[in-house]
């Protein structure tokens, strides 16, 4: 569900937004598996150039994904700080779905009357995903990225 939600949510608008704090160290310590990705503009520019992807205007991508051994190792309260930051900075939650132990929230930020940011929080009993995109990417550009089957070696970004 989360992957589909993320793809659909990312496809809705151009994005550019201020950076939020994604410090989930306590959650990461409890997780049996984790994926933490921080891509800044220079890394994204390199990746876009090498793969000929139309994402040059994206300035940051942050992804946090944690998998836990059993339900109850994280709670809704673990996300309170992130939600407070978003609301205080003018973000608006426009999607809030809760069903059968799962929840999905999508926030957006408007600046100068235009969509300016995207934040996804998706939780299941034993999984948590937070995705953030800052920059400017149009729907056709995003579709080109999503539809591509290119795999990029993330180690190449460290060079």
C-alpha positions as CSV (number, residue, x, y, z in Angstrom):
1,X,0.0,0.0,0.0
2,X,2.8,2.5,0.9
3,X,4.6,2.2,-2.4
4,X,1.4,2.8,-4.4
5,X,0.4,5.7,-2.1
6,X,3.9,7.3,-2.4
7,X,3.9,7.1,-6.2
8,X,0.3,8.5,-6.4
9,X,1.0,11.2,-3.9
10,X,4.2,12.3,-5.6
11,X,2.4,12.6,-8.9
12,X,0.0,15.2,-7.7
13,X,2.0,18.5,-7.9
14,X,5.2,20.4,-8.3
15,X,7.2,20.5,-5.0
16,X,9.6,22.8,-3.3
17,X,9.7,23.1,0.4
18,X,11.7,24.0,3.5
19,X,13.6,21.3,5.2
20,X,12.1,19.5,8.2
21,X,14.0,17.6,10.9
22,X,13.9,13.8,10.3
23,X,15.8,12.7,13.4
24,X,14.4,9.2,14.2
25,X,17.4,7.8,16.0
26,X,15.4,6.2,18.7
27,X,13.1,4.5,16.2
28,X,16.1,3.4,14.2
29,X,17.7,1.7,17.3
30,X,14.5,-0.4,17.7
31,X,14.1,-1.3,14.1
32,X,15.3,-4.7,12.8
33,X,15.8,-3.2,9.3
34,X,16.1,0.4,8.2
35,X,16.7,2.5,5.1
36,X,17.7,6.1,5.5
37,X,18.3,8.2,2.4
38,X,19.3,11.8,2.3
39,X,19.9,13.2,-1.1
40,X,20.8,16.9,-1.5
41,X,20.9,19.0,-4.6
42,X,24.5,18.2,-5.7
43,X,23.8,14.4,-5.4
44,X,20.5,14.7,-7.2
45,X,22.1,16.8,-10.0
46,X,24.7,14.2,-10.5
47,X,22.2,11.4,-10.6
48,X,19.9,13.3,-12.9
49,X,22.8,14.0,-15.3
50,X,24.2,10.5,-15.4
51,X,20.8,8.9,-15.9
52,X,19.3,11.7,-18.0
53,X,16.4,12.0,-15.6
54,X,14.3,15.2,-15.5
55,X,14.8,15.9,-11.8
56,X,17.3,18.7,-11.9
57,X,15.1,21.1,-10.0
58,X,14.6,18.8,-7.0
59,X,16.8,20.1,-4.2
60,X,16.3,17.4,-1.6
61,X,14.8,14.0,-1.0
62,X,14.6,12.4,2.4
63,X,13.3,8.9,3.0
64,X,13.1,7.0,6.3
65,X,11.8,3.4,6.3
66,X,11.9,1.2,9.4
67,X,10.7,-2.4,9.9
68,X,10.2,-3.8,13.4
69,X,10.1,-7.3,14.8
70,X,6.7,-6.9,16.3
71,X,3.8,-4.5,16.5
72,X,4.0,-1.8,19.2
73,X,7.7,-1.0,18.9
74,X,6.7,2.5,17.7
75,X,3.7,4.6,18.3
76,X,1.9,7.6,16.8
77,X,3.6,9.7,19.5
78,X,7.0,9.0,17.8
79,X,5.8,11.2,14.9
80,X,4.4,14.1,17.0
81,X,7.5,16.3,16.6
82,X,7.5,16.0,12.8
83,X,3.8,16.8,12.6
84,X,4.2,19.8,14.9
85,X,7.1,21.1,12.7
86,X,5.0,20.7,9.6
87,X,1.9,22.5,11.0
88,X,4.0,25.3,12.6
89,X,5.7,25.9,9.2
90,X,2.3,26.2,7.4
91,X,2.0,22.7,6.0
92,X,-1.6,21.4,5.5
93,X,-2.6,17.8,5.9
94,X,-4.9,17.0,3.0
95,X,-5.0,13.2,3.3
96,X,-5.5,11.3,6.5
97,X,-6.5,7.6,6.1
98,X,-6.6,5.2,9.0
99,X,-7.8,1.6,8.5
100,X,-7.1,-1.8,10.0
101,X,-3.9,-0.9,11.8
102,X,-2.6,1.3,9.0
103,X,-2.4,5.0,8.5
104,X,-1.4,7.3,5.7
105,X,-1.0,11.1,6.0
106,X,0.0,13.4,3.2
107,X,0.9,17.0,3.9
108,X,1.5,19.8,1.4
109,X,3.0,23.3,1.7
110,X,2.0,26.3,-0.4
111,X,4.2,29.3,-1.0
112,X,3.2,32.2,-3.1
113,X,-0.1,30.5,-4.0
114,X,1.6,27.4,-5.4
115,X,2.3,23.9,-4.2
116,X,5.7,24.0,-2.5
117,X,6.3,20.8,-0.6
118,X,5.3,17.2,0.0
119,X,5.5,15.0,3.1
120,X,4.2,11.4,3.4
121,X,3.9,9.5,6.6
122,X,2.7,5.9,6.2
123,X,2.5,3.5,9.1
124,X,1.6,-0.2,9.4
125,X,1.8,-2.4,12.5
126,X,5.5,-3.2,12.0
127,X,6.6,-0.7,9.4
128,X,7.0,3.1,9.2
129,X,7.8,5.2,6.1
130,X,8.4,8.9,5.9
131,X,9.1,10.6,2.6
132,X,9.9,14.2,1.9
133,X,10.7,15.9,-1.4
134,X,11.8,19.5,-1.9
135,X,12.3,21.2,-5.2
136,X,10.4,21.8,-8.4
137,X,9.3,18.8,-10.4
138,X,6.3,18.7,-12.8
139,X,3.9,15.8,-13.2
140,X,5.4,14.8,-16.6
141,X,8.9,14.9,-15.2
142,X,7.9,12.8,-12.2
143,X,6.1,10.3,-14.4
144,X,9.3,9.8,-16.5
145,X,11.2,9.0,-13.4
146,X,8.6,6.7,-12.0
147,X,8.1,4.8,-15.3
148,X,11.8,4.3,-15.8
149,X,13.3,1.0,-14.8
150,X,16.7,2.4,-14.2
151,X,18.6,1.2,-11.1
152,X,21.2,3.6,-9.8
153,X,24.1,2.5,-7.6
154,X,23.8,4.8,-4.6
155,X,27.5,4.3,-3.8
156,X,28.2,6.3,-6.9
157,X,26.8,9.4,-5.1
158,X,29.6,9.3,-2.6
159,X,32.2,10.2,-5.2
